[in-house]
């Protein structure tokens, strides 16, 4: 087995030698109750897999259901195992690998967006340039004074990362990101 594909410290890693890790977005519908998130996330940490992005919110208030969106990397075999184990957890109602579903629908990937708040401090030319670039990225100024801006930017993860990289030399102070919200195109739900 190729040691490069093996997460460190994992006793559960079983993979075919030909499988390579892939980027996947999972959507998990769960009861909104204490401990559910810890149980869901425990399946990943117990196998030595990192979660790149995690968002959780109650989406069906009357039924007290929450949607967990997880972005991770893993081999298809291991992700399929995790999906089946997630489905066996009692408060989990549904698990959908949005990446696999997008491929089944003939799409490259699911729709995914992220929101970030980006604080930039500066004066003079760097301040003017930060404001100009924010306009090019369609970022909104949500707070400002003579010493700083706080921008709100929404878009693909790559857009957020590019905006942050461009703001670094202009006085980037702080970043807060929501994590990825994702769903598939088309009329059907998850």
Order of alpha helices (4+ residues) and beta strands (2+ residues): beta-alpha-beta-beta-alpha-beta-alpha-beta-alpha-beta-beta-alpha-beta-beta
